Amino acid sequence: MSRNSARNVFIAILSLFTIGATLSIGAARAEDVSEDQILRALTPEKKPLTRSLSMGAPAQTDPVATEAEGKFVQSLRNRPTRSLSTGEREQIATIVKDKPRIDLEINFDYNSDRISARSLPSVQALGRALANPELKGSTFIVAGHTDATGSDTYNQDLSERRADSIKRYLVEKSGIPAADLVTVGYGKTKLKDPANPLAEVNRRVQVVNTENKATASK
């Protein structure tokens, strides 16, 4: 083999190794999420006391609306996922818009609510985060989402079963009180990437901290 040929083979092998290493790192970043990342995402920001420019008084939230929201969240605790009406699911979606949340790309076995082995570390990290003193006692929304493959009815059922599966794991394996986890399924109605309805990012579980500790388990 000539010197140039040997050099070309070496370069080709090195390039394949580099590409393989890059793909491995990318996959790890896509799959793995740490307890600390989840904790930071779900911890409410400490909002500074601000003053109204017009009145000079501290800006305040509507206490009536806050109380109504708290009562609604309380009414969801211990509710079966399938018992939620379309209106209640939409009300939950409205409430969580301004709450600390994180989207987890948790994979399940095909056409199943069984958590895949490669996603277990992320679910375990979620369990540790929710048990952290910073978050413990809050009421969390666990929302299941699918991509656009299949019918509305099929995806709604699948998203509910998968949200229930995450809750069941967190209760049984991480010791999170069942009443602190409110599960809801949205099927394919709230795609994360509407421009690519079949994209993997749409198949996710969203966890939201409602910041409601008044009704938390003791």
N, C-alpha and C positions, 0 to 999 in steps of 0.2 A: 504493500500500500504506500502511495506517495505521501510526502510530508503534507501537501495541501489537502489530500483526501482525508488523512488522519485528523487534520485540524478541523475540517468541515464536520466530520462525525462527532468530534468532541463538542463543537459549538451546538450542534443539533441536540445532543444529549443534555447539555447544560440548559438549553432553552426549554426542553420538555420538563426538566426538573424544576425550573423557575416557575413555569406555568402551573404545574401541579401544586407547588407550595402556595402560590397565590390563591388558587381555587380552594385549598384547604383552609387558609386563613379566612377567606370570604365566607365560607360555609359556617365556620365557627362563630363568626360575628353575627351571622343571620340567625343562628339557632340559640346561642347562649345569651342569657341575660342574668345579671348578678342580683343578689339580694339588695345590695347597696343601690343599684340603678332603680330597682322597683321602689325601694324605700324613698329615694329622693323624688321620684315621680308622683308618689301618692301622699307625700307629706304636704299639708296645706302651707302656703306661704303666709308668713306673718305680715299682715297688711299694716302699714304705718297709719297712724291717725291723721287724716287729712282734713282740711278746712274748706268749706264752701267759699268760692271767690265772691259770691253775691251776698251771702249772709254773714260770713266770718265764723260760722259755727261748724263743728265737726260733722263731716258727711256721714250719714247713717243709712243703713239698709231699712227697708220697710219691715217693721216688726210683725205686722199682720201676715205678710207674704212669707216671712221666715218661719213663723209659727205654723202656717198652713203647709209649707213644704215639709217641716219636721213631722207633722202629724201624718202626712201622706207616706213618708218614708217609714214611719213606725207601723203603718197599716200593712206594709209590704213584708215585714219580717214574719218568717214562718209560713209565707204563702207558697204553695206549689207553683212551679214555673208555668204550667199549663192553665192555671186559674186566672192569669193576667189577661185582661181584655186588651183590645187594640188601643183603646183610649188610654189605658194605664201604661202600656208600653211606650206610647208617644209622650206621655207626661214624664216618664222616667228619662226619656231621651232629652227632653227639654231641661230637666233639672241638672243632668250630668254635664251639660255643655260648659259650665263654668267651674267644674270641680276638678280636683287633681285626678289624673287618670293615666293609664298606660295600656297600649295595645301589645298583646303578646301573640306572636305567630306560633301557636301551639298546634302541632300536627296530630291527627288522629288516624287510626287505621281506616282503610277505605270503606266508605259507607257505614261507618261505625262511630260510636261515642267512646271507644277505647283509646286512651291517650297513648301515642306512639312512644317507644322506648327512647328515641332521640330527644323527645320534648320533656321527658320527666325531670331533668335537671332544672328547667325553667319553672315548672310547676312547684318543685321543691323549694326553689329560691323564693317563689311567690309566697309559699306557706311560711317560710322563715320571716319574710318581710312583714306579713300581716300579723305575726305573733310578736313583732318587735314592740317594745313599750311605747314608741313614738306613734304607732298606729293601732295598737291593741284596744279593742272596745269600740272602734268605729263601725258603722254599717257600710258595707261595700256592695256595689252592684257588680255582678259577674254577668257580662252580656256576650252571648254567642252570636257569631256572624258567619255566613257562608259566602261563596262566590255565586255567580249567576247560573251555574250549571243546574239543570233540573227545574221542576215545577215550584211554584210558590209554596204549596202545601208541603212538599217533600223537604224543602230547605228550612221552612219554619220548624218542622218537627225535628230535623237534624240539629239545628242551632240550639233548640231547647234541650235536647238530650246531651249535647256536648257541654253546655253551660252547667247542667246538672252533674255531669261527670267530673268537672273541675271542682265543683262544690263538694261532692262526695269525697274526692281525694283529699281536699283541704281539711275537711272535718275528721276523716278517719286517720289520715297520716300526719297532719300538722296540728291537730287539736284545736282548730278554729271553731268557735261556737257556731252551730248551724244557723241560729237566728241572726248572726252578724253578716251573713252572706245572702243577698237577694239575687236570684237568678232570673234572667230574662233572655228570650231568643228573638232575634230580628230577621232570621233567614237571610235573604238577599236584598232586603229593602234599604239597607244603609251601607252601601259599598264604600270601602275606603278609597278605592281607585275606580270611580265610575267610568272613566275613559277606557279602562281595561277590565271589564266585568268578570273575566275568567282568571284574573291574576291571583297569584298565591297570597298577596297581602290582604285580599278580601276575606280569606279564611282565617279568622282571628278570634281571639277572646279579649274583650276589653274589660279592664277592672277599674272601677271608679270609687274613690273615697267620697261618700256623701257628706263628710264632715259632721255627721250627726252622731254624737256620743250620748245624748240624753237618754236613749233607749237601749244602750248597749248592755250586753250580758254582764252580770257582776261575778 
